[in-house]
Amino acid sequence: AGIEECGNELNYLKKAFKNLKDDFEKINGEYVRCLADSDNYRKRINREKEESLKFSNEKLIRSLLPVLDNLELAITHAEPFTLKDESGNFKSFISGVEYARDEFLKTLKGYGVTIVETGGKAFDPNFHEVVDIVENEEGEDHAILEEKRKGYVFKGRLLRPAMVKILKKKKPSS
């Protein structure tokens, strides 16, 4: 009966070892999944942190755009008066405003702000907002005729669309 007992004990030990091995594989699989989840969480948090840092100035820059608009308006509306300025003082003043605008734009560019292109472009709803439409038989349909207000992009993200006047091609009358 010694050999039979040894055989039974061996079978018992084999089953116990198999159960321990199965438990180990199950626990190890859960451990590996937890490690992967932890790594994915860490990567997601780092991406969100980088995204947050990348666009942290967006609100400030967006709030400064009306100041830039006012500088542009001052320059545009001053043009008829500079022609009548015999002393040159007004022209010097406007040159100073233009310099301030250019420095402002240079600073914004350094932070990743670019101007939405409109000159010679067709209307793109992703970057332009139509505020006026002119119908004409001549010209390209949806061509931008005039920029009413500049649009800006911040690090690839649209801050504000450019307001534009576009051409709508009118069908020739028969």
Phi, psi and omega in degrees: 000350180294322181288321180295318177297317179297320179295316179297316180295322179296316178298319178299314180295323178297315180295318179297317179296317179297318178297317178297318179297316178298315179299317180298314181296321178295312180294319179296320177298317178296321179297315180296319177296319178297318177299316180295317178298318180296317180295317178297319179297315180299316179296318180296316179298317178296319178297315180296322178295314179298318178298316180297316179294319182301320185252019183296333181270000186302314182297317178297313181297317179301322181287341179274345183301321177299329177296315178297320177301317181293324175297316178299315180297318180300317181294314181297314183285344181278343186308312180297329182283331180292331179292330181268354185283105181276332183281335183087353180295318182293319178298319178296319179298314180294324175300321177295319178294319177297319178297317179298317178299315181296320178293321177300311180297320179297319179295314179298321178299322178297336178265005176099016180266133175233157180272138177290128181286136177229329184298121178071015183256160171269155179302131176233112183299344178284338184230349184235148175237125182280126176242351179202143180232133177245127178267135181202150178281338182264151173096172182279135177297135179069016176289142178280122181268324184205143175263123181270326177207136182293147174250158184223147177241137179241108179051046177085354181252130181294121175276315183202132179287154175283136176271127187225157171256130182239166178262132172247120183291123179269138179290133179300139179285136183274000000 
